[in-house]
């Protein structure tokens, strides 16, 4: 579903469309959502003051706390009787964030995801294996409706039951697989343990998202599965998957559906806009959502924007791969480090598998960070058979130096046997924070 009219607009055409839709959205939330009416008033602005897209910088930001403070439906711009679906976050850190969709929202979302799957290599009539979780999480149903809209034969496997995943991949022969990169890697590893060759399947394209992942992880997935691994971006507060998608032709940044969203990058500390190409916090404004429009929503995701025309011919603004989340960033002895930067280093060490965790222990006013990594089967066998402690020490030193050279930090390294790092059927848990031990009275 190559939408030339929307994906190849001139800059002037795009800005005219965006401004028209921004004015409609701003007027709607100002009229129907008390939170936004108050926020606009505090900024001394009304929808009538929006005369160009530059004026969007005068509008207030929205943050996740605002969604929780107005739980469950306080930020909705439509009455609940007009909705056809709601989704929600897990709520593991408090009340969940709830988002809603009208029938037109679902239609627009399906079209965006259909465009995304096509950008990533999907074609009508081919099979798509959907290993994203279904339910309140937007990933599974988001990809499902988009796949059907594109005309693909959709296999709604969901996450888990890895052996069944392998059976269906072998028997149904899908061309596209969708899921978190860490879980699809787990599927490939399971195939190898079963004596099967992951490279021999029918798969040609992978559409991976829901967690930050690196170029090294892409290389690992492409080598192990003999596919093109493409990045998809989205978050439930803005819509779900399909906000942006990497094209299979260039694999050089994710095309934002900028006929439906306006994106900015700001310094998360000063809240000032950053120039093109400089990484900062992504901020999205929805332009066509009916039930749950958001104005300048601070995502917490770190990336950069690029406006030059892509080799695939699309003129949409592209965002870089997400470097990480602000709340996942670790400050180690004054140095800011994202888990994805650690991943870059580890995937260059042949003796390790692409699974790791950073364990953070509170020690008084400081934090100690341990890096837990996992050996390959062959490396573990070699060390165990030879009882070669020197080889183990050399491996630890190699990892320590690679991290220090790239990330400028010293970490305590724990090299573990195969299978020691927990595998996830959804988003991988990369940072584990340990609470300080309670003193007995």
GUDOKE-828444 format. One record per residue (C-alpha): residue in one letter; x, z, y. Coordinates in steps of 0.02 Angstrom, whole numbers, plus 50000, padded with zeros to 5 digits. Layout:
aXZY;...
//
This chain:
x500005000050000;x501144993450137;x500174996350298;x501074984450415;x499884988050559;x500335006550560;x502085006650486;x502814992650593;x502074996550764;x503094994150921;x503595009851015;x502325006051152;x500905003351028;x501335019350938;x501415030051094;x499755023251157;x498925027350990;x499725044550982;x499215049051160;x497415043751130;x497325054150971;x498235068951050;x496975069651192;x495525069851067;x496335083450962;x496795094351111;x495035093051182;x494285097651014;x495325113350986;x495105118651167;x493225117551149;x493015124550972;x494475136250932;x494565152151038;x496385154950990;x496895138351067;x495785140151219;x496655156551258;x498395149551219;x498095134451331;x497485145751472;x499035156751457;x500095141051479;x499035135651628;x498595118951547;x497025110051492;x496785094251387;x496475084351548;x498295087451597;x498955076751452;x499445060251533;x500925055251422;x501685061051259;x503015070151361;x501645082051416;x501505088751239;x502985100051283;x501815109651399;x500685114651255;x500855131351163;x501715133250995;x500795138750839;x501685149450707;x501225155350533;x500795172750598;x499395164850700;x498635158150540;x498725175150457;x498045184150610;x496535172450609;x496265173250420;x495295165450341;x494395152650451;x494755157850631;x495805142450672;x494585129850598;x493855117150719;x492375113250605;x491035124450532;x491295128550349;x489725118750302;x490675102950357;x492115106150236;x492365098750064;x493935108350014;x495095122750059;x496885125950004;x497915141750028;x499695148050012;x500165160749880;x500115175150004;x501615183549922;x502225190050091;x500515195350156;x498835187050177;x498825168750123;x498725154850251;x497105145250227;x496835126950274;x495265116350264;x494795098050247;x493275087650290;x492835072150189;x493745061550318;x495265073050309;x495345070350121;x495155051550146;x496575051150275;x497665062350168;x497395051350014;x497865035950114;x499455044150180;x499995049650006;x499585032249938;x500715024850071;x502045037750026;x502005033649841;x502125015049882;x503595018549998;x504415027949853;x504205013649729;x502465016049654;x501355001049617;x499514998749573;x499194997849386;x500765007749340;x500735025449270;x501175040749376;x501635057149289;x501145071349407;x502095087349364;x501645096349526;x500565111849505;x498695110049530;x497575122949614;x497705130849787;x499455123449806;x499265106549893;x500575097249791;x499635092949633;x497975087449707;x498835079249855;x499865067649744;x498395065349625;x497175058549756;x498525047749835;x499025040349667;x497225035949628;x497005028649803;x498515017349773;x497755011649608;x499005019749492;x498535026949323;x498705045449360;x499245057849226;x498775075449291;x500015085349186;x500335099249313;x501845110749289;x502405119649132;x502345116048945;x503935105948955;x503855099148778;x502125091848813;x502825083948972;x504145075248867;x502865069448738;x501775061548872;x503245053348960;x503765045448794;x502015040048742;x501195035148907;x502765027048978;x502535031249164;x503555022249295;x503475036449424;x503695055249401;x503225068049535;x503755086249541;x504995098549611;x506775092149584;x507285108249495;x505855107049370;x506105088549333;x507935092549302;x507335105849179;x506305092549090;x507855081649073;x508885096149007;x507535100248880;x507565082248820;x509425083448791;x509215099648692;x507925090648584;x509205076948548;x508345064248661;x509145053348796;x508315056048966;x509005039249025;x508035029748892;x506285033248961;x505165021149057;x505425030849220;x506065021049369;x505645031849520;x505555050449555;x504575057849702;x505275075149729;x504885088749856;x504185106249889;x505955113549896;x507555109049991;x508735098549886;x510395090249918;x511185073049901;x512175080049756;x510555085049670;x509915067349699;x511475060449616;x511255072249469;x509425067349444;x509785048849460;x511225049549338;x510325060349210;x508665050749213;x509245033349268;x507985033049412;x507915031749600;x507585049449664;x506605049449828;x506155063849943;x504365067849998;x503955080550133;x502415090350181;x501735107750202;x499975114250184;x499845120550364;x500095102650426;x499195093750284;x500135094350118;x501295081550036;x501355064550120;x501815069750297;x503435060050271;x504215049850131;x505895042150094;x505885023450055;x506635017849891;x507465002849975;x508615012450094;x508475030850041;x509065035150216;x507855047450293;x505995050750272;x504715039850362;x503505051050457;x501675045850459;x501765045850647;x500075037650668;x499385054450606;x500715066850667;x501855069250815;x503505077550775;x504785086650882;x506415095750845;x506785111650942;x508135124750951;x507315139250855;x508105151950973;x507825144151145;x506285133751092;x506995119351194;x506925101251129;x508495094751045;x509185076951062;x508975063950926;x510105066850776;x510395085350809;x509675097050676;x508415110050728;x506685116650684;x505345103750646;x503755105450750;x502195095550703;x500595091750798;x499175084150697;x498315069450781;x496865065250663;x496415081150568;x494615086750590;x494435103550501;x496115111450536;x497085103250679;x498725111450727;x499595110650896;x501505111250896;x501625120450730;x503355127950702;x503725124050520;x505315134250498;x506115118950417;x507805112750482;x508055093950499;x508475080350626;x507535064950690;x508075046650696;x507175032250782;x508215016950738;x507325003950632;x507545006350445;x508234992850329;x506524992450243;x505734985750404;x504685000950450;x504785007050630;x504145024750602;x505195039450659;x506245046150515;x506755063950480;x508295069050385;x508185078250221;x507695096450256;x509305106450265;x508415122750229;x507185135150301;x507575147150442;x506995161850336;x508105156250190;x509665155350299;x510965168450257;x512145175550385;x513735179750290;x515035188350399;x514365179350551;x514255162150470;x512555153650448;x512375146750272;x510905137650191;x510685137650001;x510705118550000;x512485119150070;x513005130049923;x512145117649807;x513195103549879;x514775112549826;x514205117649652;x513615100349599;x515385093949624;x516035105949489;x515885097149320;x515895113349222;x514265119349302;x512435114549279;x511355111949437;x510555129349432;x511115143949539;x510495159349631;x511125169249780;x510865187949756;x510815197849918;x511125216649907;x510885228050056;x512385239550081;x512095250550232;x512065239450386;x512845224850293;x512325213150154;x513355208350003;x513005190949933;x513385186449753;x513345168549690;x512695166949512;x513095150449428;x512915143849251;x514165134949138;x513805119049042;x513665120748853;x515335111848827;x516255122948951;x515505138748876;x515965133348699;x517755129348750;x518015146148835;x517175156048696;x518125147448556;x519805149648640;x519395166648718;x520255159048868;x520105171549011;x521335161549115;x520175146549107;x518705157349164;x519715164449308;x520245146849357;x518425141249359;x517915155949469;x519365152149587;x518855133749593;x517065138249640;x517625151149767;x518795138849852;x517495124949855;x516225136349940;x517505143250061;x518145125850107;x516405118550138;x515395133550199;x516795144450271;x516245160050176;x516945170650035;x515695174849898;x515805185649743;x515625173349598;x514725177049434;x514915163249303;x513555165049171;x513235157448998;x512035142648979;x510195147049004;x510545162749106;x509795156849272;x507885157649267;x507065140449263;x505555137549373;x504035126849335;x503735125249522;x504855129349668;x506565135749618;x507005153449675;x508715151449755;x508855167749854;x508505184449770;x508465199449887;x508745216549811;x508045231749898;x509235246449921;x509135259449784;x508035274249828;x508915290949830;x508135303849716;x507545319649802;
//
